[in-house]
Amino acid sequence: MGDRLAGKTAIVTGAASGFGAGIAQKFVAEGARVWIVDIDATRGESMAKGLDMPFARLDICDWNAVRNFARLVERVDILVNNAGIGHTPSPAEDVETETFDRVANVNMRGIYHMCRAFIPLMKAQKAGAIINIASTAGVRPRGGLTWYNASKGWVITATKSLAAELAPSNIRVNAINPVAGDTPLLSTFMGGDSEALRAKFLATIPLGRFCSPDDVGAAACYLASDEAAMVTGVAMEVDGGRVL
């Protein structure tokens, strides 16, 4: 237990599992009050109950739902846009429109909605930290995941643009680029899950292991804390050397 985020209120989207759960758990351990936000009510409520924190079932692709949620929040010091999805490895031209739209809606439109709803509150407070979870795919894209890669490149560009725009309001904006983790999305990225597929992927990571929720939680805690008061516009790679 620590106090690096003591007295701060955070919102973490996609907090019911994977990297989002790791971020939420780390924030709570460091003294923050955390809104557990997820579209999965069962897992989200369970996570919130375990952490003794508030839960909001939210579809971040729905502007009216996001706007209504924002009306419930009196203060937000930290906004973590973690919710995201991928698509299975496929030639770019074979990805169906419905799949493309879903990736674009969650990975891009969802962040737009959350920023649109909560930046005004941070501006009124004259302080805030926004952390967007991007991916190594946004800086070193590999074939077969073109539209997912593109969405994460968008996240990185949006992060840097927001950082420049919001700095005069004392709002810092950073991104985290994790390599694939042993989370529910792993099989989607690899196109399946087997010892052979895992070994092949791990061979591309110099440190030789997948990213963990704890790894991402630790990076997010630093970026959200006052220790990073001079850090904005950064896309921090948490990738074991994957993009080297």
MIKOLZA-214438 format. One record per residue: y, x, z of N, C-alpha, C in turn; residue in one letter. Coordinates in steps of 0.001 Angstrom, whole numbers, padded with zeros to 6 digits, always signed. Example, Ala and Ser with C-alpha at 12.3 -4.5 7.8 and 13.67 -1.06 7.14 Angstrom:
# MIKOLZA-214438
-005690+013190+007800-004500+012300+007800-003300+013200+007800A-002250+012850+007080-001060+013670+007140+000030+012900+007870S
This chain:
# MIKOLZA-214438
-001190+000840+000000+000000+000000+000000+001246+000880+000000M+002257+000462-000755+003494+001209-000804+004676+000269-000844G+005851+000819-001081+007058-000007-001105+007954+000324-002285D+007371+000874-003357+008181+001277-004504+008848+000084-005177R+008267-001114-005041+008834-002314-005651+009203-003352-004596L+009388-002913-003382+009692-003836-002287+010963-004624-002576A+010897-005922-002342+012056-006784-002532+012270-007232-003958G+011434-006797-004890+011596-007160-006297+010656-008309-006672K+011121-009130-007587+010311-010218-008127+009960-009893-009565T+008673-010016-009892+008195-009675-011222+007469-010852-011859A+007492-010895-013168+006697-011830-013957+005794-010989-014839I+004496-011271-014808+003544-010550-015659+002776-011572-016483V+002925-011517-017804+002178-012433-018658+000798-011847-018949T-000152-012738-019193-001523-012280-019415-002077-011570-018202G-001709-012050-017006-002026-011348-015764-003384-011702-015183A-004127-012576-015841-005399-013032-015272-006519-012029-015450A-006373-011095-016391-007463-010158-016646-006928-008912-017333S-007784-007922-017495-007441-006727-018252-006249-005962-017716G-005445-005433-018631-004290-004636-018234-003313-005448-017391F-003140-006719-017725-002217-007554-016960-002620-007672-015510G-003912-007811-015270-004395-007891-013890-004136-006576-013160A-004357-005461-013848-004094-004164-013228-002632-003979-012876G-001755-004445-013753-000314-004362-013489+000059-005233-012295I-000419-006476-012291-000093-007395-011196-000587-006844-009860A-001795-006340-009831-002356-005814-008585-001565-004617-008078Q-001166-003738-008987-000380-002565-008587+000988-002989-008068K+001626-003923-008748+002944-004391-008305+002879-004997-006914F+001870-005819-006671+001727-006441-005347+001483-005367-004291V+000642-004388-004617+000364-003303-003676+001614-002504-003343A+002586-002504-004266+003831-001766-004042+004958-002653-003538E+004619-003866-003094+005591-004689-002384+006299-005758-003175G+005963-005934-004463+006657-006930-005275+006064-008328-005074A+006899-009320-005306+006429-010703-005434+006196-010925-006921R+004985-011323-007283+004603-011360-008688+004179-012763-009118V+004820-013247-010159+004368-014463-010813+003197-014093-011718W+002028-014670-011441+000862-014492-012290+000947-015540-013390I+001167-015101-014614+001362-016011-015747+000227-015818-016745V-000428-016903-017099-001527-016808-018055-001823-018187-018622D-002393-018219-019812-002787-019491-020406-004134-019955-019857I-004898-019032-019269-006204-019331-018675-006007-019749-017225D-006043-021045-016986-005754-021565-015652-006801-021144-014629A-008063-021150-015011-009121-020823-014060-009001-019394-013554T-008912-018454-014485-008789-017052-014081-007440-016770-013436R-006403-017400-013963-005071-017167-013428-004931-017648-011999G-005417-018836-011732-005353-019370-010368-006175-018513-009410E-007322-018039-009872-008153-017184-009031-007445-015874-008710S-006817-015264-009717-006084-014020-009499-004921-014239-008535M-004169-015314-008745-003025-015605-007883-003465-015860-006445A-004544-016579-006283-005047-016870-004941-005474-015589-004244K-006148-014714-004974-006593-013458-004390-005445-012560-003965G-004342-012643-004691-003180-011816-004378-002163-012540-003501L-002395-013831-003264-001464-014690-002517-000085-014694-003189D-000118-014944-004498+001085-014961-005305+001136-016254-006126M+002307-016641-006610+002416-017872-007393+001800-017726-008784P+001279-018835-009301+000677-018854-010631+001383-019874-011498F+001539-019531-012769+002073-020477-013750+001188-020429-014987A+000588-021570-015320-000136-021650-016588+000899-021813-017688R+000886-020908-018651+001951-020908-019644+001439-020430-020994L+001781-021182-022017+001572-020756-023389+002876-020136-023858D+002922-018821-023939+004170-018141-024265+004609-018385-025705I+003727-018971-026522+004101-019303-027892+004892-020603-027972C+004953-021338-026875+005614-022642-026809+006979-022471-026141D+008055-022518-026945+009391-022278-026398+009769-023266-025311W+009475-024527-025496+009838-025518-024476+009133-025242-023157N+007876-024819-023224+007130-024499-022006+007729-023280-021311A+008087-022259-022084+008692-021063-021506+010038-021397-020876V+010835-022193-021570+012145-022569-021048+012009-023360-019747R+011044-024258-019685+010836-025034-018464+010370-024150-017315N+009516-023171-017619+009081-022235-016578+010269-021434-016060F+011122-020983-016953+012273-020181-016545+013175-020926-015567A+013220-022244-015694+014053-023038-014791+013521-023025-013359R+012252-022654-013189+011654-022595-011852+011926-021266-011157L+012336-020274-011939+012469-018915-011417+013920-018641-011068V+014154-018343-009813+015523-018109-009356+015986-016675-009611E+015034-015761-009595+015382-014351-009800+014204-013641-010441R+014489-012717-011333+013441-011854-011876+014022-010456-012047V+013411-009520-011372+013837-008125-011470+013053-007378-012537D+011799-007809-012750+010900-007116-013666+010185-008151-014525I+010246-007978-015824+009502-008829-016751+008530-007955-017520L+007245-008250-017385+006224-007509-018120+005612-008420-019176V+005879-008112-020424+005316-008858-021551+003996-008196-021941N+002943-008630-021270+001633-008014-021466+000706-008830-022353N+000840-010142-022346-000089-010994-023086-000149-010578-024556A-001354-010433-025063-001510-010048-026456-002930-010291-026924G-003104-010361-028212-004425-010546-028796-004577-009630-030008I-005803-009488-030479-006065-008687-031662-006852-009486-032680G-007347-008789-033684-008266-009411-034630-009365-008404-034932H-010510-008870-035332-011621-007970-035608-011309-007098-036824T-011846-005887-036860-011592-005008-037996-011994-005664-039312P-011027-005733-040225-011243-006374-041521-010282-005773-042537S-010650-005768-043815-009666-005389-044828-008446-006297-044726P-007283-005738-044949-006040-006497-044760-006040-007811-045517A-006577-007800-046736-006532-009002-047567-007553-010061-047152E-008468-009699-046269-009493-010653-045841-009125-011399-044562D-008048-010981-043914-007633-011659-042680-007044-013013-043035V-007587-014066-042440-007139-015429-042733-005732-015674-042204E-005012-016571-042844-003645-016905-042426-003607-017363-040979T-004593-018144-040580-004630-018652-039206-004728-017501-038205E-005514-016484-038545-005651-015320-037663-004351-014536-037606T-003739-014323-038769-002457-013625-038814-001421-014356-037965F-001338-015670-038136-000350-016454-037399-000577-016356-035893D-001823-016367-035475-002117-016300-034041-001693-014948-033468R-002006-013872-034180-001596-012541-033728-000071-012437-033674V+000594-012911-034716+002057-012842-034759+002686-013700-033666A+002133-014876-033429+002698-015777-032427+002596-015210-031022N+001430-014686-030669+001250-014167-029305+001948-012822-029140V+001701-011894-030047+002176-010521-029872+003656-010343-030139N+004253-011216-030952+005678-011086-031272+006490-012276-030766M+006140-013468-031217+006912-014646-030811+006895-014826-029288R+005769-014538-028648+005683-014691-027195+006680-013802-026460G+006813-012560-026923+007785-011653-026310+009204-012146-026564I+009454-012591-027775+010764-013158-028105+011106-014315-027172Y+010161-015218-026951+010421-016361-026075+010724-015924-024649H+009923-015002-024126+010120-014570-022737+011448-013841-022573M+011793-013002-023542+013083-012311-023470+014236-013301-023603C+014114-014234-024524+015160-015239-024711+015390-016031-023434R+014313-016314-022701+014429-017121-021490+014962-016339-020296A+014594-015047-020188+014888-014339-018944+015972-013275-019038F+016348-012852-020222+017463-011908-020325+018751-012487-019751I+019074-013765-019999+020310-014297-019395+020318-014191-017873P+019174-014399-017244+019101-014292-015791+019343-012849-015356L+018755-011901-016074+018972-010499-015737+020427-010088-015970M+021023-010609-017030+022434-010304-017277+023311-010831-016144K+023000-012008-015649+023771-012577-014541+023626-011729-013286A+022448-011141-013104+022188-010282-011950+022767-008877-012142Q+023072-008547-013428+023534-007209-013797+022486-006145-013497K+021215-006520-013635+020124-005574-013394+018812-006182-013858A+017898-005310-014244+016574-005778-014618+015794-004693-015340G+014489-004884-015390+013610-003976-016123+012621-004813-016913A+012533-004556-018202+011583-005232-019069+010579-004202-019571I+009309-004531-019486+008249-003640-019955+007389-004416-020935I+007297-003906-022144+006483-004534-023180+005217-003710-023393N+004076-004365-023369+002828-003647-023599+002546-003624-025102I+002721-002461-025679+002477-002260-027110+001075-001663-027261A+000941-000568-028005-000379+000024-028228-000227+001321-029003S-001210+002194-028854-001252+003377-029711-001338+002967-031182T-001830+001752-031429-001915+001248-032810-000555+001135-033466A+000492+001048-032657+001838+000936-033198+002436+002261-033622G+001817+003378-033209+002347+004695-033568+001359+005518-034387V+000069+005200-034267-000931+005862-035095-001925+004817-035599R-001506+004018-036551-002351+002914-037020-003579+003413-037760P-004666+002671-037578-005927+002968-038267-006280+001785-039162R-006978+002060-040248-007359+001012-041166-008249-000039-040524G-008153-001264-041052-008988-002349-040565-008299-003258-039570G-007188-002797-039023-006449-003605-038035-004970-003691-038439L-004730-003774-039716-003359-003678-040231-002399-004645-039570T-002764-005904-039467-001804-006905-038968-001626-006802-037456W-002660-006396-036742-002499-006097-035315-001615-004868-035147Y-001900-003811-035905-001074-002600-035842+000399-002916-036084N+000634-003748-037105+002015-004093-037449+002702-004833-036318A+001967-005706-035648+002571-006455-034536+002973-005522-033400S+002174-004486-033160+002493-003565-032074+003608-002598-032471K+003693-002280-033763+004855-001519-034230+006133-002311-034031G+006055-003618-034270+007190-004514-034028+007599-004460-032563W+006615-004477-031651+006921-004446-030217+007698-003178-029864V+007280-002059-030419+007952-000790-030115+009390-000795-030645I+009579-001269-031869+010930-001333-032428+011805-002302-031644T+011264-003463-031293+012024-004426-030500+012409-003839-029153A+011495-003079-028557+011770-002439-027266+012968-001500-027362T+012978-000652-028366+014055+000318-028508+015393-000370-028825K+015332-001399-029648+016557-002127-029973+017113-002843-028744S+016232-003491-027999+016668-004168-026774+017236-003170-025767L+016619-001991-025683+017104-000982-024741+018547-000596-025058A+018831-000419-026339+020199-000059-026745+021160-001209-026487A+020731-002423-026774+021596-003589-026632+021885-003944-025180E+020877-003797-024318+021001-004295-022946+021434-003242-021934L+021514-001995-022350+021925-000942-021412+023262-001227-020742A+024283-001750-021466+025555-002043-020790+025430-003101-019689P+024360-003887-019727+024130-004894-018681+023221-004363-017574S+022943-003049-017608+022096-002404-016605+020666-002966-016628N+020210-003287-017821+018835-003751-018011+018100-002679-018804I+017032-002159-018219+016236-001138-018894+015060-001806-019609R+014720-001297-020781+013618-001855-021564+012738-000717-022054V+011473-000758-021678+010524+000270-022080+009214-000367-022540N+008406+000419-023209+007095-000047-023653+006019+000910-023150A+004804+000420-023117+003635+001241-022814+002677+001118-023988I+002182+002258-024448+001209+002290-025543-000148+002723-024995N-000959+001772-024535-002290+002168-024066-003235+002369-025243P-004221+003214-025048-005353+003240-025955-006264+002093-025522V-007244+001758-026322-008142+000660-025983-008756+000869-024599A-008897-000226-023879-009476-000162-022543-010752-000970-022468G-011494-000740-021403-012728-001499-021190-012348-002857-020599D-011772-003688-021448-011268-005008-021080-011906-006053-021998T-011625-007338-021769-012209-008368-022639-011874-008231-024117P-010824-007464-024466-010442-007314-025872-011153-006166-026576L-011904-005347-025834-012480-004145-026427-013392-004461-027609L-014264-005443-027451-015206-005747-028528-014493-006249-029780S-013344-006908-029595-012562-007363-030746-012069-006171-031561T-011513-005176-030866-010964-004017-031567-012046-003191-032254F-013212-003089-031609-014273-002250-032164-015148-002990-033164M-014986-004319-033254-015838-005097-034139-017226-005279-033588G-017340-005274-032264-018623-005407-031583-018634-004521-030360G-019737-004487-029648-019819-003655-028453-021243-003122-028320D-021371-001837-028453-022660-001172-028302-022402+000245-027818S-023421+000891-027328-023267+002274-026872-022810+003174-028024E-023338+002905-029228-022962+003727-030381-021492+003550-030736A-021008+002291-030728-019602+002041-031042-018697+002654-029985L-019092+002537-028733-018279+003118-027664-018218+004642-027789R-019356+005255-028058-019390+006715-028185-018520+007179-029343A-018556+006443-030454-017746+006797-031618-016265+006719-031289K-015855+005659-030579-014444+005502-030232-014024+006552-029211F-014860+006778-028194-014506+007746-027158-014358+009159-027718L-015058+009440-028803-014953+010763-029419-013560+011028-029966A-012738+009984-030141-011373+010143-030661-010342+010273-029541T-010782+010209-028296-009874+010299-027148-010128+011629-026436I-009207+012587-026507-009451+013908-025925-009890+013896-024463P-009358+012996-023653-009769+012947-022249-011118+012264-022060L-011641+011668-023122-013016+011212-023104-013330+009938-022359G-012335+009092-022153-012622+007804-021509-011637+006757-021997R-012004+005495-021771-011118+004403-022121-009975+004315-021117F-008895+003671-021532-007783+003373-020628-008228+002292-019653C-007837+002394-018412-008216+001399-017410-007002+000564-017006S-007233-000633-016452-006118-001423-015926-005314-000663-014879P-005984+000194-014098-005264+000990-013103-004318+001982-013769D-004750+002571-014895-003887+003510-015619-002601+002828-016076D-002753+001641-016660-001593+000917-017172-000738+000400-016018V-001390-000029-014934-000647-000484-013758+000227+000611-013174G-000300+001819-013117+000463+002945-012568+001670+003265-013443A+001468+003254-014771+002588+003532-015683+003651+002450-015582A+003213+001191-015527+004162+000079-015433+004941+000140-014122A+004261+000512-013038+004933+000609-011739+006045+001655-011794C+005766+002798-012401+006802+003822-012529+007994+003303-013326Y+007730+002694-014487+008814+002227-015347+009618+001108-014701L+008970+000331-013834+009651-000780-013163+010436-000328-011940A+010098+000845-011414+010673+001298-010153+012012+001999-010341S+012690+002212-009235+013968+002923-009273+013785+004395-009641D+012555+004904-009568+012289+006279-009972+012596+006484-011458E+012524+005392-012222+012770+005456-013664+014156+004927-014009A+015093+005062-013091+016431+004489-013279+017146+005024-014518A+016755+006196-014994+017407+006785-016165+016509+006715-017401M+015474+005910-017327+014502+005829-018427+014616+004481-019124V+015012+004492-020382+015054+003269-021172+014823+003603-022643T+014204+002677-023363+013921+002880-024769+012711+003750-025045G+011893+003956-024020+010712+004817-024145+009480+003985-024469V+008608+004515-025327+007285+003934-025559+006279+004945-025014A+005885+004743-023777+005046+005709-023057+003579+005592-023462M+003029+006673-023969+001615+006667-024355+000732+006912-023134E-000185+005991-022905-001185+006104-021845-002518+006052-022561V-002875+007173-023168-003916+007138-024198-004912+008284-024149D-004833+009124-023109-005771+010227-023023-005692+011196-024190G-004544+011213-024884-004357+012128-026004-004768+011557-027350G-005013+010260-027424-005497+009628-028660-004590+009895-029871R-003273+009885-029665-002369+010002-030822-001961+011433-031126V-002524+012391-030431-002173+013802-030689-002651+014219-032078L
